[in-house]
Amino acid sequence: MSVLARSVGNAFRNKVRSAAVVAVLAVAIGLALAMLVANQAVGAKVQELNASVGTVLTVNPAGGQGFEGGGEPLTPAQAARAAGVPNVTAVVGTKALRLRNATEAAAQTAAGQTGGPGGGFGGPGGQSATLTTSLTAAVDAGTLGNRNQETGTTGATGTTQPVRSLPITATGIGAEVDSTGKALELTEGTGLGDYTVSSTKALLGTTLAEKNNLAVGSTFTINSTTFTVAGLFDAGTAFGNNALYVTLPAAQALAELPDELSTMIVTVNSMENVDAAKSALQEALGSDKADVTQGQRNLETAVSSLDSVKNISFVAFVAALGTAGLIILLIMVMLVRERRREIGVLKAIGARNRTIGLQFVLEALVLVALGSAVGAAIASFASGGIASALVSSNTSTTAVAGRGAGVPGGTGFPGGGAGLPGGGVPGGGPLGGASQLLTSVTASASPGVIAAGIAAVFGVAIIGALVPALLTARIRPIEVLRGE
């Protein structure tokens, strides 16, 4: 009989004990794998935050924000200066537009009515005229929208102004990124290609496209220009999906302001350099020309909280792994003692120490393999809950510490948006947008992570089984047979 076959048979010699050992190992291994999955998920989220939201600065005209305030517009020359600041890796210029439904705008003009706060004929951001579109807004005005647009009030002509639809947010962008500097998440279609050249392609929010019965390849108009839908995106909010993107030169041409920018999104190479880069940007652009803000200033506290979760999950993984190794060690020591006579007989008939030791190691690995199979199933179900519990507890602590910080006023459209469709990073909570980003940690037991964890388990199991396997070398056949 081969060593492997004998090892498998010995593993099931006492079925009740083997089942108990496998059950205990499954719990330890399952916990270890779940902690490893949680560790990987939190680590990935930390990298995501460090590489995107936490390293993004927004530059607005000094005294202006979105469609409000005053001051002088930003220019491409300022964007070039910003790109030359140390530790700055990317500068993306934007041009914000507001679009009114063409039919509605024509009716208002015929009635001699001017636009209200929702988008008057003076044009947002210093535009020469209101831009019109064939699109209809995907969001109903509701109580807030009607209140903001002064719907129902008596105008200069003595007539009651009718209900008007909300404006549609359009943004010219110099790269395929959203307001946090992250790549746009397209649900259908493709991007706009070269975002630095004028194009008649556009990206629409999913609800805006649905409202207007548009799909990839459909067309619509802005003023007299026909645009083709190249792709659809999901910003995750109703406001964000009532929006569209075009290339920066296309938006500047529509606004008839070819050398103006509404905002600049500046990406810094690491969180550690954000403060220095912010100061350098402010100095390079001038405090009287530009306001530099960091929408997630308190994100460092949030990332620190996630780092704590990562460390806790790693310590728990090591502890569970060590527990599995200790179980194997104790079980195999017990088996060696039980089988002293068997080991002595094997040696007496010529079996070598190496062969006998290998038999015990393989027997231990059979038990570990069974425990790993069950443990992997446990981890696949438990890892998400464990990660959420760890993150929630630490996020709650961080939220209490950071209560009242919030996102400082927002950095884009009125109401605290970030200058792009979607309203930027969500604010309003103790951690601003960080709270939503922290609770969005998703732990999935990917095959790669599970395989790495099981490999570590087998490594520990081999070490745990080697010690009792080496004890077999100290058993002398003459002593065992003399005692019979």
KASUL-V675853 format. One record per residue. PHI is phi in whole degrees, -180 to 180 (* if undefined). D_LAST is the distance of its C-alpha to the last C-alpha in Angstrom with 2 decimals. Layout:
BEGIN
phi->PHI d_last->D_LAST
phi->PHI d_last->D_LAST
END
This chain:
BEGIN
phi->* d_last->25.44
phi->-70 d_last->27.09
phi->-63 d_last->25.73
phi->-63 d_last->28.39
phi->-63 d_last->27.68
phi->-66 d_last->23.93
phi->-67 d_last->24.95
phi->-63 d_last->27.46
phi->-63 d_last->25.08
phi->-65 d_last->22.46
phi->-63 d_last->25.43
phi->-111 d_last->26.12
phi->-63 d_last->22.66
phi->-112 d_last->23.42
phi->-65 d_last->27.19
phi->-64 d_last->28.10
phi->-66 d_last->26.40
phi->-62 d_last->27.83
phi->-64 d_last->31.25
phi->-65 d_last->31.16
phi->-63 d_last->30.25
phi->-62 d_last->33.02
phi->-64 d_last->35.48
phi->-65 d_last->34.93
phi->-64 d_last->35.16
phi->-61 d_last->38.28
phi->-65 d_last->40.02
phi->-64 d_last->39.30
phi->-68 d_last->40.22
phi->-59 d_last->43.24
phi->-64 d_last->44.52
phi->-62 d_last->44.06
phi->-67 d_last->45.96
phi->-63 d_last->48.66
phi->-66 d_last->49.23
phi->-66 d_last->49.46
phi->-62 d_last->52.01
phi->-62 d_last->53.97
phi->-61 d_last->53.92
phi->-66 d_last->55.27
phi->-65 d_last->57.93
phi->-67 d_last->59.16
phi->-61 d_last->59.18
phi->-65 d_last->61.28
phi->-67 d_last->63.68
phi->-61 d_last->64.08
phi->-63 d_last->64.94
phi->-63 d_last->67.37
phi->-66 d_last->69.12
phi->-64 d_last->69.29
phi->-87 d_last->70.64
phi->-132 d_last->73.25
phi->-59 d_last->74.43
phi->-71 d_last->73.62
phi->-116 d_last->75.49
phi->-106 d_last->78.65
phi->-114 d_last->82.00
phi->-116 d_last->85.10
phi->-111 d_last->88.58
phi->-116 d_last->91.57
phi->-59 d_last->95.26
phi->-60 d_last->96.09
phi->87 d_last->97.40
phi->-126 d_last->96.37
phi->-156 d_last->93.41
phi->62 d_last->93.26
phi->-100 d_last->96.63
phi->-116 d_last->97.57
phi->81 d_last->99.10
phi->-137 d_last->101.21
phi->92 d_last->101.05
phi->-103 d_last->101.12
phi->-67 d_last->98.90
phi->-75 d_last->96.17
phi->-129 d_last->96.89
phi->-58 d_last->95.05
phi->-64 d_last->96.02
phi->-67 d_last->94.08
phi->-63 d_last->91.08
phi->-66 d_last->91.30
phi->-66 d_last->91.40
phi->-63 d_last->88.38
phi->-66 d_last->86.43
phi->-88 d_last->87.11
phi->-73 d_last->85.55
phi->-55 d_last->82.37
phi->75 d_last->79.06
phi->-87 d_last->80.87
phi->-102 d_last->79.29
phi->-158 d_last->81.50
phi->-131 d_last->84.75
phi->-116 d_last->85.66
phi->-85 d_last->89.18
phi->-132 d_last->90.05
phi->-132 d_last->93.29
phi->-91 d_last->93.30
phi->-130 d_last->95.70
phi->-121 d_last->96.55
phi->-114 d_last->97.64
phi->-109 d_last->99.90
phi->-60 d_last->100.28
phi->-62 d_last->103.44
phi->-63 d_last->104.94
phi->-65 d_last->104.54
phi->-63 d_last->105.95
phi->-65 d_last->108.97
phi->-64 d_last->109.67
phi->-67 d_last->109.58
phi->-65 d_last->111.93
phi->-64 d_last->114.34
phi->-86 d_last->114.33
phi->74 d_last->115.06
phi->-101 d_last->111.84
phi->-98 d_last->109.88
phi->-73 d_last->106.13
phi->-86 d_last->104.49
phi->-60 d_last->101.71
phi->-73 d_last->99.38
phi->146 d_last->101.01
phi->-77 d_last->104.72
phi->-75 d_last->107.12
phi->-70 d_last->106.93
phi->85 d_last->103.55
phi->-75 d_last->100.28
phi->61 d_last->99.50
phi->84 d_last->103.05
phi->-67 d_last->103.31
phi->-75 d_last->106.85
phi->-158 d_last->106.42
phi->-70 d_last->104.00
phi->-92 d_last->101.87
phi->-114 d_last->101.83
phi->-146 d_last->99.35
phi->-79 d_last->99.11
phi->-77 d_last->95.78
phi->-111 d_last->95.46
phi->-59 d_last->93.17
phi->-87 d_last->89.88
phi->-111 d_last->89.92
phi->-71 d_last->92.39
phi->-61 d_last->94.47
phi->64 d_last->93.66
phi->-63 d_last->94.80
phi->-67 d_last->93.80
phi->-64 d_last->95.25
phi->-66 d_last->98.54
phi->-66 d_last->98.80
phi->-66 d_last->98.21
phi->-94 d_last->100.83
phi->58 d_last->103.36
phi->-65 d_last->103.61
phi->92 d_last->106.24
phi->-83 d_last->108.39
phi->-87 d_last->112.04
phi->-84 d_last->112.78
phi->-66 d_last->115.95
phi->-85 d_last->117.64
phi->86 d_last->117.22
phi->-103 d_last->114.79
phi->-78 d_last->111.29
phi->-72 d_last->108.76
phi->-76 d_last->106.50
phi->-67 d_last->102.74
phi->-116 d_last->101.40
phi->-75 d_last->98.04
phi->-72 d_last->95.75
phi->-72 d_last->95.98
phi->-104 d_last->93.36
phi->-82 d_last->91.61
phi->-122 d_last->91.91
phi->-134 d_last->90.44
phi->-85 d_last->91.10
phi->-130 d_last->88.00
phi->-92 d_last->87.47
phi->-162 d_last->83.85
phi->-82 d_last->81.49
phi->-135 d_last->80.13
phi->-98 d_last->80.39
phi->-68 d_last->81.55
phi->-97 d_last->78.29
phi->87 d_last->78.41
phi->-86 d_last->75.64
phi->-63 d_last->76.09
phi->-63 d_last->77.80
phi->-97 d_last->75.58
phi->-85 d_last->77.43
phi->-93 d_last->76.62
phi->-149 d_last->78.83
phi->76 d_last->80.85
phi->-129 d_last->81.03
phi->-76 d_last->82.35
phi->-96 d_last->85.88
phi->79 d_last->85.25
phi->-84 d_last->87.11
phi->-79 d_last->87.72
phi->-98 d_last->90.23
phi->-123 d_last->92.84
phi->-67 d_last->94.97
phi->-150 d_last->93.65
phi->-104 d_last->94.50
phi->-98 d_last->90.88
phi->-147 d_last->89.33
phi->-111 d_last->86.06
phi->-113 d_last->86.37
phi->-64 d_last->84.27
phi->-60 d_last->82.67
phi->-72 d_last->84.66
phi->-65 d_last->87.92
phi->-65 d_last->87.42
phi->-65 d_last->86.59
phi->-60 d_last->89.64
phi->-102 d_last->91.90
phi->55 d_last->90.19
phi->-109 d_last->89.38
phi->-137 d_last->86.58
phi->-58 d_last->85.75
phi->101 d_last->88.89
phi->-73 d_last->91.28
phi->-125 d_last->94.26
phi->-152 d_last->96.01
phi->-123 d_last->98.74
phi->-126 d_last->99.20
phi->53 d_last->102.94
phi->-104 d_last->104.20
phi->-98 d_last->101.05
phi->-93 d_last->98.73
phi->-114 d_last->95.00
phi->-109 d_last->92.18
phi->-75 d_last->88.83
phi->-90 d_last->86.23
phi->-166 d_last->83.26
phi->-119 d_last->82.17
phi->-130 d_last->80.15
phi->-122 d_last->78.53
phi->-81 d_last->79.10
phi->91 d_last->77.23
phi->-135 d_last->80.27
phi->-64 d_last->83.42
phi->-66 d_last->85.66
phi->-65 d_last->83.75
phi->-86 d_last->83.99
phi->-93 d_last->87.75
phi->-153 d_last->88.18
phi->-148 d_last->88.49
phi->-117 d_last->88.07
phi->-131 d_last->90.39
phi->-71 d_last->90.49
phi->-58 d_last->92.06
phi->-61 d_last->95.20
phi->-65 d_last->95.77
phi->-66 d_last->95.70
phi->-65 d_last->98.00
phi->-68 d_last->100.41
phi->-63 d_last->100.42
phi->-81 d_last->101.22
phi->58 d_last->103.76
phi->-134 d_last->102.12
phi->-68 d_last->100.67
phi->-116 d_last->99.87
phi->-124 d_last->98.35
phi->-122 d_last->94.80
phi->-83 d_last->93.81
phi->-146 d_last->90.51
phi->-130 d_last->88.13
phi->-101 d_last->84.34
phi->-110 d_last->82.90
phi->-104 d_last->79.23
phi->-102 d_last->77.69
phi->-69 d_last->74.74
phi->-160 d_last->72.49
phi->-62 d_last->72.62
phi->-64 d_last->72.69
phi->-101 d_last->76.04
phi->-64 d_last->77.70
phi->-62 d_last->79.60
phi->-65 d_last->80.87
phi->-66 d_last->81.88
phi->-61 d_last->83.64
phi->-64 d_last->85.70
phi->-65 d_last->86.50
phi->-64 d_last->87.57
phi->-61 d_last->89.83
phi->-70 d_last->91.42
phi->-69 d_last->91.87
phi->-92 d_last->93.44
phi->93 d_last->95.32
phi->-66 d_last->94.93
phi->-88 d_last->98.38
phi->-113 d_last->97.41
phi->-149 d_last->93.87
phi->-108 d_last->91.35
phi->-107 d_last->87.71
phi->-129 d_last->85.15
phi->-116 d_last->81.42
phi->-63 d_last->80.76
phi->-122 d_last->77.17
phi->-60 d_last->77.58
phi->-90 d_last->74.85
phi->-68 d_last->72.37
phi->-60 d_last->70.76
phi->-64 d_last->69.52
phi->-65 d_last->68.23
phi->-65 d_last->66.41
phi->-61 d_last->64.93
phi->-63 d_last->63.61
phi->-66 d_last->62.01
phi->-62 d_last->60.48
phi->-64 d_last->58.83
phi->-61 d_last->57.44
phi->-62 d_last->56.17
phi->-66 d_last->54.41
phi->-63 d_last->52.88
phi->-65 d_last->51.58
phi->-70 d_last->50.07
phi->-62 d_last->48.30
phi->-65 d_last->46.98
phi->-62 d_last->45.81
phi->-63 d_last->43.90
phi->-64 d_last->42.39
phi->-66 d_last->41.28
phi->-65 d_last->39.92
phi->-64 d_last->37.94
phi->-63 d_last->36.63
phi->-62 d_last->35.38
phi->-64 d_last->33.66
phi->-66 d_last->32.05
phi->-61 d_last->30.77
phi->-61 d_last->29.17
phi->-59 d_last->27.63
phi->-67 d_last->26.07
phi->-63 d_last->24.83
phi->-72 d_last->23.23
phi->-63 d_last->21.57
phi->-63 d_last->20.08
phi->-66 d_last->18.95
phi->-63 d_last->17.34
phi->-67 d_last->15.28
phi->-66 d_last->14.34
phi->-107 d_last->13.35
phi->-59 d_last->11.33
phi->-63 d_last->8.53
phi->-61 d_last->11.69
phi->-64 d_last->13.44
phi->-62 d_last->10.97
phi->-64 d_last->11.21
phi->-60 d_last->14.92
phi->-68 d_last->15.38
phi->-65 d_last->13.79
phi->-93 d_last->16.37
phi->109 d_last->19.13
phi->-69 d_last->19.64
phi->-86 d_last->21.61
phi->-57 d_last->21.32
phi->-62 d_last->24.71
phi->-67 d_last->23.79
phi->-66 d_last->20.75
phi->-62 d_last->22.94
phi->-62 d_last->25.78
phi->-61 d_last->23.77
phi->-71 d_last->23.25
phi->-63 d_last->26.91
phi->-65 d_last->28.16
phi->-62 d_last->26.24
phi->-64 d_last->27.93
phi->-69 d_last->31.26
phi->-63 d_last->31.04
phi->-64 d_last->30.82
phi->-66 d_last->33.61
phi->-61 d_last->35.75
phi->-65 d_last->35.66
phi->-64 d_last->36.39
phi->-68 d_last->39.20
phi->-62 d_last->40.83
phi->-69 d_last->41.03
phi->-63 d_last->41.94
phi->-63 d_last->44.76
phi->-65 d_last->46.22
phi->-62 d_last->46.08
phi->-64 d_last->47.76
phi->-63 d_last->50.51
phi->-91 d_last->51.54
phi->-95 d_last->50.96
phi->-62 d_last->52.21
phi->-63 d_last->55.88
phi->-65 d_last->55.65
phi->-65 d_last->53.68
phi->-62 d_last->56.19
phi->-63 d_last->59.12
phi->-64 d_last->57.75
phi->-64 d_last->57.19
phi->-68 d_last->60.61
phi->-63 d_last->62.42
phi->-65 d_last->61.16
phi->-74 d_last->62.14
phi->-65 d_last->65.40
phi->-62 d_last->66.39
phi->-64 d_last->65.92
phi->-67 d_last->67.93
phi->-65 d_last->70.61
phi->-63 d_last->71.17
phi->-67 d_last->71.47
phi->-104 d_last->73.85
phi->-59 d_last->75.93
phi->96 d_last->79.53
phi->-73 d_last->78.99
phi->61 d_last->79.41
phi->-89 d_last->80.97
phi->-68 d_last->84.10
phi->78 d_last->86.78
phi->76 d_last->85.62
phi->-138 d_last->86.98
phi->-155 d_last->88.88
phi->-69 d_last->90.66
phi->-54 d_last->92.16
phi->98 d_last->89.61
phi->92 d_last->87.05
phi->-73 d_last->86.06
phi->-122 d_last->85.06
phi->87 d_last->87.86
phi->-136 d_last->86.23
phi->-54 d_last->85.63
phi->107 d_last->82.95
phi->77 d_last->84.24
phi->77 d_last->81.82
phi->-74 d_last->78.85
phi->-59 d_last->78.69
phi->-118 d_last->79.70
phi->102 d_last->80.22
phi->-92 d_last->76.76
phi->-58 d_last->75.53
phi->-106 d_last->74.09
phi->60 d_last->76.77
phi->-69 d_last->75.42
phi->-61 d_last->72.20
phi->-62 d_last->71.00
phi->-69 d_last->71.29
phi->-68 d_last->69.67
phi->-68 d_last->66.71
phi->-76 d_last->66.02
phi->-92 d_last->66.25
phi->-65 d_last->62.85
phi->-115 d_last->61.10
phi->-102 d_last->57.35
phi->-124 d_last->56.25
phi->-77 d_last->52.75
phi->-72 d_last->53.84
phi->-57 d_last->51.44
phi->-63 d_last->51.69
phi->-66 d_last->50.71
phi->-62 d_last->47.83
phi->-63 d_last->46.57
phi->-64 d_last->46.80
phi->-66 d_last->44.94
phi->-66 d_last->42.10
phi->-61 d_last->41.89
phi->-65 d_last->41.53
phi->-62 d_last->38.80
phi->-65 d_last->36.83
phi->-62 d_last->37.37
phi->-66 d_last->35.99
phi->-64 d_last->33.05
phi->-63 d_last->32.16
phi->-64 d_last->32.35
phi->-65 d_last->30.24
phi->-84 d_last->27.52
phi->-66 d_last->27.62
phi->-61 d_last->26.29
phi->-67 d_last->22.89
phi->-63 d_last->22.93
phi->-69 d_last->23.38
phi->-66 d_last->20.40
phi->-65 d_last->18.19
phi->-68 d_last->19.59
phi->-86 d_last->18.03
phi->-83 d_last->14.42
phi->-103 d_last->13.27
phi->-56 d_last->11.03
phi->-61 d_last->10.15
phi->-70 d_last->9.09
phi->-67 d_last->6.88
phi->-70 d_last->5.26
phi->-66 d_last->5.50
phi->-81 d_last->3.83
phi->-82 d_last->0.00
END
